[in-house]
């Protein structure tokens, strides 16, 4: 079934969600995310429940229900000197943590160590913590797409969407990036994001990240597009968190914030003819799929 048609658009419409990942990661990330929603063109974000600044992000979500907010399911912590771990006691999910009790740095660590039972328990606990706080999430997505570390983890991700009645971010590009076989892990009834647009390190290295974002609006495809960004301020807090990690580091994240609150990018959106939609709208038509 065609999502565009179900939502009342023409079958060849270019649907678009502009999404900010990693709310809750830090105060800097939260401030920039709120700014990109209130003064920019971002219309969706997701919250990392295990992170120290979850409370601030969740409070914003409760007080601003007009913005889409998802649960950014988290199984990894990529930073050198800034660490966090499960919301559950380590004794309940021992396979998810390293020798110091923190999440593994990357998908390989998850793939090589995590047990499906622990993944299911922890991801459920993250959603439940958000719900207990009073959040009304519009969707589920995944930090570093770590749910794609193994097919059984990806199935848990999809099942959690069904359990809680939430759309989950499913996309072939992200699955391939995580090392999943698309044909073996997607069913005909799954609702897919047709294209994810996300900056690459090569653009950042060349100083062309903003240029890339400008071109994105000329490269939208028919169907559902998502632009994924990670806004934050290039301040001492984020510099400390992202030390020795320029890929999606503090400088990169400042560019994301500056770009998606600029008049230039607002103009690019208007000229693109894209139809801005929300996860909430997708959630409302899910029974049709």
WOQUI-V151071 format. One record per residue. N is the residue number from 1. RES is the residue in one letter. SS is DSSP state (H for helix, E for strand, - for the rest). BURIAL is # if it has 16 or more other ideal C-beta (glycine too) atoms within 10 Angstrom, else .. D_CENTER is the distance of its C-alpha to the mean C-alpha in Angstrom with 2 decimals. Layout:
n->N res->RES ss->SS burial->BURIAL d_center->D_CENTER
n->N res->RES ss->SS burial->BURIAL d_center->D_CENTER
This chain:
n->1 res->X ss->- burial->. d_center->24.67
n->2 res->X ss->- burial->. d_center->23.42
n->3 res->X ss->H burial-># d_center->20.50
n->4 res->X ss->H burial-># d_center->21.93
n->5 res->X ss->H burial->. d_center->25.29
n->6 res->X ss->H burial-># d_center->24.18
n->7 res->X ss->- burial-># d_center->22.56
n->8 res->X ss->- burial->. d_center->25.84
n->9 res->X ss->- burial->. d_center->25.19
n->10 res->X ss->- burial->. d_center->27.13
n->11 res->X ss->- burial->. d_center->26.22
n->12 res->X ss->- burial->. d_center->25.48
n->13 res->X ss->- burial-># d_center->23.20
n->14 res->X ss->E burial-># d_center->20.21
n->15 res->X ss->E burial-># d_center->17.47
n->16 res->X ss->E burial-># d_center->14.58
n->17 res->X ss->E burial-># d_center->11.40
n->18 res->X ss->E burial-># d_center->10.53
n->19 res->X ss->E burial-># d_center->7.11
n->20 res->X ss->E burial-># d_center->6.68
n->21 res->X ss->E burial-># d_center->4.28
n->22 res->X ss->E burial-># d_center->6.81
n->23 res->X ss->E burial-># d_center->9.21
n->24 res->X ss->- burial-># d_center->11.96
n->25 res->X ss->- burial-># d_center->12.16
n->26 res->X ss->- burial-># d_center->15.31
n->27 res->X ss->H burial-># d_center->17.52
n->28 res->X ss->H burial-># d_center->17.07
n->29 res->X ss->H burial-># d_center->13.31
n->30 res->X ss->H burial-># d_center->14.00
n->31 res->X ss->H burial-># d_center->16.92
n->32 res->X ss->H burial-># d_center->15.26
n->33 res->X ss->H burial-># d_center->12.36
n->34 res->X ss->H burial-># d_center->15.24
n->35 res->X ss->H burial-># d_center->17.26
n->36 res->X ss->H burial-># d_center->14.90
n->37 res->X ss->H burial-># d_center->14.77
n->38 res->X ss->H burial->. d_center->18.50
n->39 res->X ss->H burial->. d_center->19.97
n->40 res->X ss->- burial-># d_center->17.72
n->41 res->X ss->- burial-># d_center->16.27
n->42 res->X ss->- burial-># d_center->12.64
n->43 res->X ss->- burial-># d_center->12.57
n->44 res->X ss->E burial-># d_center->9.23
n->45 res->X ss->E burial-># d_center->7.04
n->46 res->X ss->E burial-># d_center->5.74
n->47 res->X ss->E burial-># d_center->8.23
n->48 res->X ss->- burial-># d_center->9.15
n->49 res->X ss->- burial-># d_center->12.38
n->50 res->X ss->- burial-># d_center->14.40
n->51 res->X ss->- burial-># d_center->14.39
n->52 res->X ss->- burial->. d_center->17.56
n->53 res->X ss->- burial-># d_center->16.32
n->54 res->X ss->H burial-># d_center->14.68
n->55 res->X ss->H burial->. d_center->17.86
n->56 res->X ss->H burial-># d_center->17.72
n->57 res->X ss->H burial-># d_center->14.21
n->58 res->X ss->H burial-># d_center->15.29
n->59 res->X ss->H burial->. d_center->18.59
n->60 res->X ss->H burial-># d_center->17.20
n->61 res->X ss->H burial-># d_center->15.32
n->62 res->X ss->H burial->. d_center->18.68
n->63 res->X ss->H burial->. d_center->20.66
n->64 res->X ss->- burial->. d_center->18.63
n->65 res->X ss->- burial->. d_center->17.99
n->66 res->X ss->- burial->. d_center->18.14
n->67 res->X ss->- burial-># d_center->14.50
n->68 res->X ss->E burial-># d_center->11.77
n->69 res->X ss->E burial-># d_center->9.87
n->70 res->X ss->E burial-># d_center->7.86
n->71 res->X ss->E burial-># d_center->8.16
n->72 res->X ss->E burial-># d_center->5.62
n->73 res->X ss->E burial-># d_center->8.40
n->74 res->X ss->- burial-># d_center->9.92
n->75 res->X ss->- burial-># d_center->12.89
n->76 res->X ss->E burial-># d_center->13.22
n->77 res->X ss->- burial-># d_center->14.33
n->78 res->X ss->- burial-># d_center->15.07
n->79 res->X ss->- burial-># d_center->17.19
n->80 res->X ss->- burial->. d_center->20.99
n->81 res->X ss->- burial->. d_center->22.34
n->82 res->X ss->- burial-># d_center->19.56
n->83 res->X ss->- burial->. d_center->18.97
n->84 res->X ss->- burial-># d_center->17.66
n->85 res->X ss->- burial-># d_center->18.05
n->86 res->X ss->- burial-># d_center->17.92
n->87 res->X ss->- burial-># d_center->18.54
n->88 res->X ss->- burial-># d_center->21.41
n->89 res->X ss->- burial->. d_center->24.58
n->90 res->X ss->H burial->. d_center->24.62
n->91 res->X ss->H burial->. d_center->27.70
n->92 res->X ss->H burial->. d_center->25.78
n->93 res->X ss->- burial-># d_center->23.11
n->94 res->X ss->H burial->. d_center->25.02
n->95 res->X ss->H burial->. d_center->23.56
n->96 res->X ss->H burial-># d_center->20.08
n->97 res->X ss->E burial-># d_center->21.55
n->98 res->X ss->- burial->. d_center->23.65
n->99 res->X ss->- burial->. d_center->27.19
n->100 res->X ss->- burial->. d_center->26.15
n->101 res->X ss->- burial->. d_center->24.05
n->102 res->X ss->- burial-># d_center->20.58
n->103 res->X ss->E burial-># d_center->17.63
n->104 res->X ss->E burial-># d_center->18.30
n->105 res->X ss->- burial-># d_center->17.14
n->106 res->X ss->- burial->. d_center->15.77
n->107 res->X ss->H burial-># d_center->15.43
n->108 res->X ss->H burial->. d_center->19.20
n->109 res->X ss->H burial-># d_center->19.88
n->110 res->X ss->H burial-># d_center->18.01
n->111 res->X ss->H burial-># d_center->19.73
n->112 res->X ss->H burial->. d_center->23.09
n->113 res->X ss->H burial->. d_center->23.21
n->114 res->X ss->- burial-># d_center->21.04
n->115 res->X ss->- burial->. d_center->22.86
n->116 res->X ss->H burial->. d_center->21.39
n->117 res->X ss->H burial->. d_center->23.06
n->118 res->X ss->H burial-># d_center->21.39
n->119 res->X ss->H burial-># d_center->17.88
n->120 res->X ss->H burial-># d_center->18.68
n->121 res->X ss->H burial-># d_center->20.19
n->122 res->X ss->H burial-># d_center->17.53
n->123 res->X ss->H burial-># d_center->14.52
n->124 res->X ss->H burial-># d_center->16.93
n->125 res->X ss->H burial-># d_center->17.94
n->126 res->X ss->H burial-># d_center->14.53
n->127 res->X ss->H burial-># d_center->14.32
n->128 res->X ss->H burial->. d_center->18.00
n->129 res->X ss->H burial-># d_center->17.81
n->130 res->X ss->H burial-># d_center->15.51
n->131 res->X ss->H burial->. d_center->17.97
n->132 res->X ss->H burial->. d_center->20.92
n->133 res->X ss->H burial->. d_center->19.91
n->134 res->X ss->- burial->. d_center->20.07
n->135 res->X ss->- burial-># d_center->16.52
n->136 res->X ss->- burial->. d_center->16.29
n->137 res->X ss->- burial-># d_center->12.72
n->138 res->X ss->- burial-># d_center->12.10
n->139 res->X ss->E burial-># d_center->9.71
n->140 res->X ss->E burial-># d_center->8.04
n->141 res->X ss->E burial-># d_center->5.07
n->142 res->X ss->E burial-># d_center->5.65
n->143 res->X ss->H burial-># d_center->6.06
n->144 res->X ss->H burial-># d_center->8.13
n->145 res->X ss->H burial-># d_center->8.27
n->146 res->X ss->H burial-># d_center->11.09
n->147 res->X ss->H burial-># d_center->11.84
n->148 res->X ss->H burial-># d_center->13.41
n->149 res->X ss->- burial-># d_center->15.87
n->150 res->X ss->- burial-># d_center->18.47
n->151 res->X ss->H burial->. d_center->19.21
n->152 res->X ss->H burial->. d_center->20.09
n->153 res->X ss->H burial-># d_center->16.76
n->154 res->X ss->H burial-># d_center->15.09
n->155 res->X ss->H burial->. d_center->17.75
n->156 res->X ss->H burial-># d_center->17.02
n->157 res->X ss->H burial-># d_center->13.40
n->158 res->X ss->H burial-># d_center->15.02
n->159 res->X ss->H burial->. d_center->17.82
n->160 res->X ss->H burial-># d_center->15.82
n->161 res->X ss->H burial-># d_center->14.54
n->162 res->X ss->H burial->. d_center->18.25
n->163 res->X ss->H burial->. d_center->19.48
n->164 res->X ss->H burial-># d_center->17.62
n->165 res->X ss->- burial->. d_center->17.84
n->166 res->X ss->- burial-># d_center->14.16
n->167 res->X ss->E burial-># d_center->12.61
n->168 res->X ss->E burial-># d_center->10.19
n->169 res->X ss->- burial-># d_center->8.13
n->170 res->X ss->- burial-># d_center->11.07
n->171 res->X ss->- burial-># d_center->11.90
n->172 res->X ss->H burial-># d_center->14.93
n->173 res->X ss->H burial->. d_center->13.93
n->174 res->X ss->H burial-># d_center->11.08
n->175 res->X ss->H burial-># d_center->13.62
n->176 res->X ss->H burial->. d_center->16.31
n->177 res->X ss->H burial->. d_center->14.55
n->178 res->X ss->H burial-># d_center->14.27
n->179 res->X ss->- burial->. d_center->17.91
n->180 res->X ss->- burial-># d_center->17.95
n->181 res->X ss->- burial->. d_center->20.74
n->182 res->X ss->H burial->. d_center->19.35
n->183 res->X ss->H burial->. d_center->22.68
n->184 res->X ss->H burial->. d_center->22.99
n->185 res->X ss->H burial-># d_center->19.64
n->186 res->X ss->- burial-># d_center->19.27
n->187 res->X ss->- burial->. d_center->21.70
n->188 res->X ss->- burial->. d_center->23.26
n->189 res->X ss->- burial->. d_center->21.97
n->190 res->X ss->- burial->. d_center->18.25
n->191 res->X ss->- burial-># d_center->16.39
n->192 res->X ss->- burial->. d_center->14.66
n->193 res->X ss->- burial-># d_center->12.58
n->194 res->X ss->- burial-># d_center->15.47
n->195 res->X ss->E burial-># d_center->13.96
n->196 res->X ss->E burial-># d_center->10.84
n->197 res->X ss->E burial-># d_center->12.12
n->198 res->X ss->E burial-># d_center->11.03
n->199 res->X ss->- burial-># d_center->13.64
n->200 res->X ss->- burial->. d_center->15.75
n->201 res->X ss->H burial->. d_center->17.80
n->202 res->X ss->H burial->. d_center->20.98
n->203 res->X ss->H burial-># d_center->20.34
n->204 res->X ss->H burial-># d_center->19.75
n->205 res->X ss->H burial->. d_center->22.88
n->206 res->X ss->- burial->. d_center->24.95
n->207 res->X ss->- burial->. d_center->23.93
n->208 res->X ss->- burial->. d_center->22.64
n->209 res->X ss->H burial-># d_center->18.97
n->210 res->X ss->H burial-># d_center->19.91
n->211 res->X ss->H burial->. d_center->22.13
n->212 res->X ss->H burial-># d_center->19.44
n->213 res->X ss->H burial-># d_center->17.31
n->214 res->X ss->H burial-># d_center->20.59
n->215 res->X ss->H burial->. d_center->21.23
n->216 res->X ss->H burial-># d_center->17.96
n->217 res->X ss->- burial-># d_center->19.57
n->218 res->X ss->- burial->. d_center->22.52
n->219 res->X ss->- burial->. d_center->20.62
n->220 res->X ss->- burial-># d_center->18.79
n->221 res->X ss->- burial->. d_center->19.85
n->222 res->X ss->- burial->. d_center->21.29
n->223 res->X ss->E burial-># d_center->18.96
n->224 res->X ss->E burial-># d_center->15.25
n->225 res->X ss->E burial-># d_center->13.48
n->226 res->X ss->E burial-># d_center->10.01
n->227 res->X ss->E burial-># d_center->10.07
n->228 res->X ss->E burial-># d_center->7.08
n->229 res->X ss->E burial-># d_center->8.50
n->230 res->X ss->- burial-># d_center->8.83
n->231 res->X ss->- burial-># d_center->11.90
n->232 res->X ss->- burial-># d_center->14.43
n->233 res->X ss->- burial-># d_center->18.21
n->234 res->X ss->- burial-># d_center->20.17
n->235 res->X ss->- burial->. d_center->22.23
n->236 res->X ss->H burial->. d_center->23.87
n->237 res->X ss->H burial-># d_center->21.22
n->238 res->X ss->H burial-># d_center->18.42
n->239 res->X ss->H burial->. d_center->21.13
n->240 res->X ss->H burial->. d_center->22.06
n->241 res->X ss->H burial-># d_center->18.63
n->242 res->X ss->- burial-># d_center->17.98
n->243 res->X ss->- burial->. d_center->21.65
n->244 res->X ss->- burial->. d_center->22.50
n->245 res->X ss->- burial->. d_center->18.92
n->246 res->X ss->- burial->. d_center->19.00
n->247 res->X ss->- burial->. d_center->16.15
n->248 res->X ss->- burial-># d_center->13.26
n->249 res->X ss->- burial-># d_center->16.02
n->250 res->X ss->H burial-># d_center->17.30
n->251 res->X ss->H burial->. d_center->19.20
n->252 res->X ss->H burial-># d_center->16.36
n->253 res->X ss->H burial-># d_center->14.24
n->254 res->X ss->H burial-># d_center->17.40
n->255 res->X ss->H burial-># d_center->17.73
n->256 res->X ss->H burial-># d_center->14.35
n->257 res->X ss->H burial-># d_center->15.64
n->258 res->X ss->H burial-># d_center->19.08
n->259 res->X ss->H burial-># d_center->18.27
n->260 res->X ss->H burial-># d_center->16.20
n->261 res->X ss->- burial-># d_center->18.83
n->262 res->X ss->- burial-># d_center->21.72
n->263 res->X ss->H burial->. d_center->24.32
n->264 res->X ss->H burial->. d_center->24.22
n->265 res->X ss->H burial-># d_center->20.68
n->266 res->X ss->H burial->. d_center->21.54
n->267 res->X ss->H burial->. d_center->24.56
n->268 res->X ss->H burial-># d_center->22.72
n->269 res->X ss->H burial-># d_center->20.62
n->270 res->X ss->H burial->. d_center->23.89
n->271 res->X ss->H burial->. d_center->25.72
n->272 res->X ss->H burial-># d_center->23.21
n->273 res->X ss->- burial->. d_center->24.08
n->274 res->X ss->- burial-># d_center->20.50
n->275 res->X ss->E burial-># d_center->20.01
n->276 res->X ss->E burial->. d_center->17.16
n->277 res->X ss->- burial-># d_center->15.99
n->278 res->X ss->- burial-># d_center->13.73
n->279 res->X ss->H burial-># d_center->12.08
n->280 res->X ss->H burial-># d_center->15.11
n->281 res->X ss->H burial-># d_center->17.42
n->282 res->X ss->H burial-># d_center->16.02
n->283 res->X ss->H burial-># d_center->16.42
n->284 res->X ss->H burial->. d_center->19.95
n->285 res->X ss->H burial->. d_center->21.02
n->286 res->X ss->H burial->. d_center->19.64
n->287 res->X ss->H burial->. d_center->23.22
n->288 res->X ss->H burial->. d_center->24.36
n->289 res->X ss->- burial->. d_center->22.54
